Amino acid sequence: MESTKIVWHDPNIFGEENYRYIREHLSPLQYKTFTTVTEAVQFLSSTTEKWILVTSGTSGEELVKQVHNFPSVIGIIIFCNNYAYHKQWSSAFKKVKRVEISNFGNVLQEARKIWDQLVTYNALFMTQKGKIEYDQIINALEINTVGTPSSQIACDSFSHRAYYHMESELEMSFLQICKLSLKNQAIPRSDVLNELKSFAITDENKARVEEMFGLYPNDLLRSFVHIYTSDLVFRRLNECYAANDYSRVMNITAACLLELKSRPELMLQNQTVLYRGVNISEKDLEKLTVGQRGFWPAFTSASTRGDVARRSYFQATVVFEIHLLASEPHPHIFAQPMSDYVSEQEVLLLPYFPLVITNIRKADNVTVITVDQDPTHPSLAFNSQTLINYWRSRIETEVMMPIDEICDNIRNKAIIIIDLPAYFKKNLALDHSVMPFTKDFEKIIRITYKKHENEIHKLNDSVSGSLIEYLVIMKNDIENSIVSYIKKNIEIVFDQYFEKIKDNIIKMMGYEVITTFSVPSAMVRELITKIMRLAEMGHFSTIPEVRQNFYEESKGETESSIYLKIFIKETIKAVEGGIGRNKEEIKKKNEEIKNELYRQLGILKSKLHQSLENVLL
């Protein structure tokens, strides 16, 4: 049990009872605790290790929805007080293994069970090829071994399902990662080799992979195809695509795309029909209907010859007749020249081939299912206008619209900041900060990002160079270039007029009052209101009356230098806006600041939009 890894999310994790659980039960284990959903999501989305999630509190439902499909989460246990409620909603999530209401020992017992299943699976997989994948650990494909084919060309054993439905988390994140990986630079051979070796379990197989990879030192794609068709890595490699574990196949995917983009002759030139034989049960076959859309998530083996898909050693009950789009074919490798099985005319479709079923019929004791490359869904086809339009739409809705919202909030808040008299009339809560607008400003940025933070994380769980990093850069640009600019320039404006008005403030308020008494926030608000009203009317001569009222109301209060600083600074800021002289100069300076703010916001938006298009398109 020493290796069991538990993540415990509970807003009250530091409570006395929880602390006892941790001390008595978790201390011998590997564990991490989190009090917020955001912290737990960030950790589970970035780790490459496997963890069991224990969640408590009302926010557990939100957390489960966000992390359920993360490959790092192998099981979930809900530790709660409301069994009926949590049992009802959690039944839709198959990784939730137990809802426990009282006994923390039962939680650990279930965690041990989940972890032991993982250990058992790893042991089986390392010693015996083709064992059933533990689908309670990762939400992946099951492996259904059919016969002993001499190759995996037209009917490989990795065919648990005929196809996958278009689940947004899968389709979107994979396309995202592939496009971000497709840089205009070569992928180092060593990076591809290391990824391939990671799927060869034994040292002997790793050595074989390295030896085979070295046979074609000047042809990266041929090296990959040679190893893929050898049955050394293809099952475990394809599981990564099915389980969303893209970080382990980044270089392989990018290398294949780059090679095909630079060597289009490696794709079929005149033929757009392929054939794939699979063994599908009658029960699964009944679920397939004409018009259904979906995709194949992994590398998919097929042939240009229909008779190959029907060969007896494949034991195929279904033959897929696959029609590629002639104008924008999904990327594929015509592997026949590189394969040891030349007669089988092998073709490898790259992962996430989008399809639509157009016909189902019986022929020669098999079911023939015609599938077309779905023209309504973006594939990885090179220079695809559908894909370009798709990404532009996503950039606009998921990135630029939130950025516009940020900019609008910044502009609106900046106007309030710049016109302080209006700010004080609208919001007189001065007790939380010496610079209240600063916290307001930063809060707007945090809230705006929170609105689309989950979607950003969903686009990419843990892969570097992703959209989330671009948005972090953008956030830093806004905070550093805009917030600091505003702070700096507003401070300059205040400093310019401080010397002009400080004597008036002391005269109006009375030096002895300011240096003797504290200023409670409620009284500050009331006093500022009076000052603003009098300043607007131009009745500065009546300030002694205000001073006297303030003096009387302040008697008996405890001294506080913090409140005094707030009072002096905020009063100076408020009154300077009401002083008649220099108003034109103030107005002019304010306009300059606003114009510069708008200009910088425009530059940032333009730069962000162009950067995203350059990377994604």
URVEN-V301317 format. One record per backbone hydrogen bond with DSSP energy under -0.5 kcal/mol. CO is the residue of the C=O (numbers start at 1). NH is the residue of the N-H. E is the energy in kcal/mol with one decimal. If there is no record, write none. Layout:
{{CO;NH;E} {CO;NH;E}}
This chain:
{{1;4;-1.4} {4;6;-0.5} {4;30;-1.6} {5;52;-2.5} {6;8;-0.5} {6;32;-2.1} {7;9;-0.6} {7;54;-3.4} {8;10;-0.6} {8;34;-2.3} {9;56;-2.7} {10;13;-1.8} {12;15;-2.1} {15;19;-2.5} {16;20;-1.6} {17;21;-2.0} {18;22;-2.5} {19;23;-2.5} {20;24;-2.8} {21;25;-2.9} {21;26;-1.1} {22;26;-0.5} {22;27;-1.6} {26;29;-2.1} {29;31;-0.7} {30;6;-2.4} {32;8;-3.0} {34;10;-2.4} {36;40;-1.7} {37;41;-2.8} {38;42;-2.6} {39;43;-2.1} {40;44;-2.6} {41;45;-2.1} {42;46;-0.8} {43;46;-0.8} {43;47;-1.7} {51;74;-2.4} {51;75;-0.7} {52;7;-2.9} {52;54;-0.5} {53;77;-2.9} {54;9;-2.9} {55;79;-2.2} {57;60;-1.6} {58;61;-0.6} {59;63;-2.0} {60;64;-2.6} {61;65;-2.0} {62;66;-1.4} {63;67;-2.2} {64;68;-1.8} {67;70;-2.1} {70;73;-1.4} {72;51;-3.4} {72;74;-0.7} {75;53;-2.6} {76;97;-2.8} {76;98;-0.9} {77;55;-2.1} {77;79;-0.6} {78;80;-0.7} {78;100;-3.3} {81;83;-0.7} {82;86;-2.0} {83;87;-2.7} {84;88;-1.6} {85;89;-1.8} {86;90;-2.0} {87;91;-0.8} {88;91;-0.5} {89;92;-1.2} {90;93;-2.1} {92;94;-0.6} {93;96;-1.6} {95;76;-2.8} {95;97;-0.8} {98;78;-2.6} {98;100;-0.5} {100;80;-2.8} {102;104;-0.8} {103;106;-0.7} {103;107;-1.0} {104;108;-1.9} {105;109;-2.1} {106;110;-2.3} {107;111;-2.2} {108;112;-2.5} {109;113;-1.8} {110;114;-2.4} {111;115;-2.5} {112;116;-2.7} {113;117;-1.9} {114;118;-1.5} {115;119;-2.5} {116;120;-2.8} {117;121;-2.4} {118;122;-2.5} {119;123;-2.2} {120;124;-2.4} {121;125;-2.8} {122;126;-1.9} {123;127;-1.2} {124;128;-2.7} {128;131;-0.8} {133;135;-1.3} {134;137;-1.7} {134;138;-1.5} {138;140;-2.6} {142;144;-0.6} {142;160;-0.5} {143;145;-0.6} {145;147;-0.5} {154;277;-1.7} {157;144;-1.2} {157;159;-1.6} {164;295;-2.1} {165;167;-1.7} {166;168;-0.6} {167;170;-0.8} {167;171;-2.4} {168;172;-2.1} {168;173;-0.5} {169;173;-1.1} {170;174;-2.0} {171;175;-1.8} {172;176;-2.5} {173;177;-2.4} {174;178;-2.7} {175;179;-2.3} {176;180;-2.2} {177;181;-1.9} {178;182;-1.2} {181;183;-2.4} {183;185;-1.4} {186;188;-0.5} {188;191;-0.6} {188;192;-1.5} {189;193;-2.8} {190;194;-2.4} {191;195;-1.7} {192;196;-2.4} {193;197;-2.8} {194;198;-1.4} {195;199;-0.5} {196;199;-1.3} {197;200;-1.3} {199;201;-0.8} {202;206;-2.2} {203;207;-2.2} {204;208;-1.9} {205;209;-2.6} {206;210;-2.3} {207;211;-2.3} {208;212;-2.8} {209;213;-2.5} {210;214;-1.4} {212;215;-1.2} {213;216;-0.8} {214;217;-0.6} {216;219;-1.7} {219;223;-2.0} {220;224;-2.1} {221;225;-2.8} {222;226;-2.6} {223;227;-1.7} {224;228;-3.0} {225;229;-2.4} {227;230;-1.3} {227;232;-0.8} {228;231;-0.9} {233;237;-2.7} {234;238;-2.3} {235;239;-1.6} {236;240;-1.0} {237;240;-0.8} {237;241;-0.9} {238;242;-2.0} {239;243;-2.3} {240;245;-2.3} {241;244;-1.1} {244;246;-1.7} {245;248;-1.1} {246;249;-1.8} {249;253;-2.5} {250;254;-2.6} {251;255;-2.6} {252;256;-2.2} {253;257;-2.3} {254;258;-2.7} {255;259;-2.7} {256;260;-2.3} {257;261;-2.3} {258;262;-2.2} {259;263;-1.6} {263;266;-2.3} {264;267;-1.9} {266;334;-3.1} {272;324;-3.4} {274;322;-2.9} {275;303;-2.1} {276;320;-3.5} {278;280;-0.7} {278;317;-1.8} {278;318;-2.4} {281;285;-2.4} {282;286;-2.0} {284;287;-1.0} {285;288;-1.5} {289;292;-1.8} {292;357;-2.6} {294;355;-2.8} {295;164;-2.6} {295;297;-0.6} {296;352;-1.7} {296;353;-1.4} {299;301;-0.5} {300;349;-2.9} {302;347;-2.4} {303;275;-2.6} {305;309;-0.9} {306;310;-0.7} {308;311;-1.4} {311;314;-1.7} {311;316;-0.5} {312;315;-1.5} {317;367;-2.2} {318;278;-2.8} {318;320;-0.5} {319;321;-0.5} {319;369;-2.3} {320;276;-2.0} {320;322;-0.7} {321;323;-0.5} {321;371;-2.7} {322;274;-2.7} {322;324;-0.6} {323;373;-2.6} {331;350;-2.2} {332;334;-0.6} {333;335;-1.5} {333;348;-2.6} {334;337;-0.5} {335;338;-1.5} {335;339;-1.3} {336;339;-0.6} {341;344;-1.4} {342;345;-1.6} {345;304;-1.6} {346;335;-0.9} {346;336;-1.1} {347;302;-2.3} {347;349;-0.6} {348;333;-2.7} {349;300;-2.2} {352;354;-0.6} {353;296;-1.6} {354;374;-1.8} {355;294;-2.4} {356;372;-2.6} {357;291;-3.2} {359;370;-2.7} {361;368;-3.4} {363;366;-1.3} {366;363;-2.9} {366;368;-0.6} {367;319;-2.6} {367;369;-0.6} {368;361;-2.4} {368;370;-0.6} {369;321;-2.7} {369;371;-0.5} {370;358;-2.7} {370;359;-1.3} {371;323;-2.7} {372;356;-1.9} {374;377;-0.9} {381;384;-1.2} {383;385;-0.5} {384;388;-2.4} {385;389;-3.0} {386;390;-2.2} {387;391;-2.6} {388;392;-2.5} {389;393;-2.3} {390;394;-2.1} {391;395;-3.1} {392;396;-2.2} {393;397;-2.6} {394;398;-2.8} {394;399;-0.6} {395;399;-1.4} {395;400;-3.2} {396;401;-2.0} {399;403;-2.0} {400;404;-3.0} {401;405;-2.1} {402;406;-2.4} {403;407;-3.0} {404;408;-2.9} {405;409;-2.5} {406;410;-2.8} {407;411;-3.0} {408;412;-2.8} {409;413;-2.9} {410;414;-2.9} {411;415;-2.1} {412;416;-1.5} {413;417;-2.9} {414;418;-3.2} {415;419;-2.2} {418;420;-1.1} {419;422;-0.5} {419;423;-1.7} {420;424;-2.9} {421;425;-1.9} {422;426;-2.0} {423;427;-3.1} {428;430;-1.4} {433;436;-0.6} {435;438;-1.4} {435;439;-0.9} {436;440;-1.7} {437;441;-2.6} {438;442;-2.3} {439;443;-2.4} {440;444;-2.0} {441;445;-1.5} {442;446;-2.2} {443;447;-2.9} {444;448;-2.5} {445;449;-2.2} {446;450;-2.2} {447;451;-1.4} {448;452;-0.7} {449;452;-0.8} {449;453;-0.9} {450;454;-0.6} {452;456;-1.9} {453;457;-2.4} {454;458;-2.0} {455;459;-1.6} {456;460;-1.1} {463;466;-0.6} {466;469;-0.5} {466;470;-1.3} {467;471;-2.3} {468;472;-2.1} {469;473;-2.4} {470;474;-2.5} {471;475;-2.7} {472;476;-2.5} {473;477;-2.5} {474;478;-2.5} {475;479;-2.8} {476;480;-3.2} {477;481;-3.0} {477;482;-0.5} {478;482;-2.2} {478;483;-1.7} {479;484;-1.6} {482;486;-3.0} {483;487;-2.9} {484;488;-2.8} {485;489;-2.7} {486;490;-3.1} {487;491;-2.5} {488;492;-1.9} {489;493;-2.3} {490;494;-2.6} {491;495;-3.2} {492;496;-2.4} {493;497;-1.3} {494;498;-1.4} {495;499;-0.9} {497;501;-1.4} {498;501;-0.6} {498;502;-2.2} {501;505;-2.3} {502;506;-2.4} {503;507;-2.4} {504;508;-2.9} {505;509;-3.0} {506;510;-2.4} {510;513;-0.6} {510;514;-1.8} {511;515;-2.0} {512;516;-0.6} {513;516;-0.7} {513;517;-2.1} {520;524;-2.0} {521;525;-2.4} {522;526;-2.0} {523;527;-2.9} {524;528;-3.0} {525;529;-2.1} {526;530;-2.0} {527;531;-2.8} {528;532;-3.1} {529;533;-2.4} {530;534;-2.6} {531;535;-3.1} {532;536;-2.5} {533;537;-1.4} {534;538;-0.8} {534;539;-2.2} {535;538;-0.7} {538;540;-1.2} {539;542;-1.4} {540;543;-1.5} {542;545;-1.2} {542;546;-1.1} {543;547;-3.0} {544;548;-2.6} {545;549;-2.3} {546;550;-2.6} {547;551;-2.6} {548;552;-2.4} {549;553;-2.2} {550;554;-1.4} {551;555;-0.5} {552;555;-0.8} {554;557;-1.8} {560;564;-2.0} {561;565;-2.4} {562;566;-2.4} {563;567;-3.0} {564;568;-3.0} {565;569;-2.6} {566;570;-2.9} {567;571;-2.4} {568;572;-2.3} {569;573;-2.3} {570;574;-2.5} {571;575;-2.9} {572;576;-2.2} {573;577;-0.8} {574;577;-0.6} {574;578;-0.5} {575;578;-1.3} {575;579;-0.9} {580;583;-1.2} {582;586;-2.5} {583;587;-2.8} {584;588;-2.5} {585;589;-2.3} {586;590;-2.7} {587;591;-2.2} {588;592;-2.1} {589;593;-2.3} {590;594;-2.6} {591;595;-2.7} {592;596;-2.2} {593;597;-2.4} {594;598;-2.6} {595;599;-2.2} {596;600;-2.5} {597;601;-2.4} {598;602;-2.3} {599;603;-2.2} {600;604;-2.5} {601;605;-2.5} {602;606;-2.4} {603;607;-2.7} {604;608;-2.6} {605;609;-2.6} {606;610;-2.3} {607;611;-2.4} {608;612;-2.5} {609;613;-2.2} {610;614;-2.5} {611;615;-2.0} {612;616;-3.0} {613;617;-2.5}}
